[in-house]
Amino acid sequence: MLEVFRNDVYDLTSSMDYRERISIDSNIRSGKACIMGTRISVSDVFDYLGGGMSIEEVLDDFPDLTLDDIQACFAYAADRDRKLSVIPYEAAF
């Protein structure tokens, strides 16, 4: 099963449209980006992964999640990061 994770989640060339799986609703989790149909936020998923859980463990602990949901979290985060405007340190003065 680990091969599936290597091929699907870490394939950065795939074009996942996270908007089919991630939504923002001010009535759910105070407007955090969440996986549709759940109250699991994108940041929750990254907190679990960043805390040392493997993708398999997250999927085992949260049966409502799918591998595509986790991949959508990565796509959402990458898109958000691309849109951040960074002010160079020198220009801040």
N, C-alpha and C positions, 0 to 999 in steps of 0.2 A: 504493500500500500504506500510505502514511503516514496516509491518511484513516481506515483501519481502526483504527490506534492512537488517533487522536484521538477516535473515536466509542466504542471499547470500553474502553480502559484508563482514560481520564480522565473517563468518565461516572460521577461519584461517586454518582449516584442509583440505580445498579443494585445489586441485592442479591446479591452474590457470597457463597456459603457456602464460605469458604476451607477449612473442615474436610474438604471432599471432595478437597482437593489438597495440604494442608499437614499434616504429621504430626511428632510428637515421639517419638523412640524412643531410649532411653538407650544402645542399642547402635550407633546411627548418629550420627556426628559429635558424640559426647559429649552427646547429648540436645538438640542445637540443632534448632530448627524447620526442617524440610527439605521440599522438594517431593517428594511421594510417588514412589517408584520411582527416585529419584536420591539422590545424596549432596550435592546442591546446596542450600545453606541459604538461608533468606530473607535473612540478612545478607549472603551472597555476592552475591545479586542486587542488593541496595541498594548494596553496595560498588562493583559494576561501574557501576551507574547514577550513583552519586554521584561516581565517578571520571571521568565524562564520556562513557561509552558511551551510545549511544541504545538504545531498546528493540529496534529492528531489529538493531543490532549484537550485542546480547546473544543474541537469538534465532538469529542467524547463527552465532555462536561456540558455542552450546550447542544442537545440534539436538534434544536430548531435551526441551527446554523449549518450552512453547506460550505463546501470548498469555494464555490463561486462567490458566496457572501464574503469570505475572508479575502479573496482576490479583489473583490470590489472595494474593500477597505483600503488595500494597498493602492488601487487605482485612484480612489478619492484623495488619499493623502498625497500622492504624487501630483495630482492636478492642483490641489490646494497649494502645495509647495511651489509649483511653477508660477502661480498667480501672486505670490507674495512679492511685495515691493520692498527692496532692501535699499536703505540709504547708506552710502559709503560713510565710514567714520569721519573722514575729512569734510564731507559736505554737511555734516550735522552741526557744524559750528558756524 
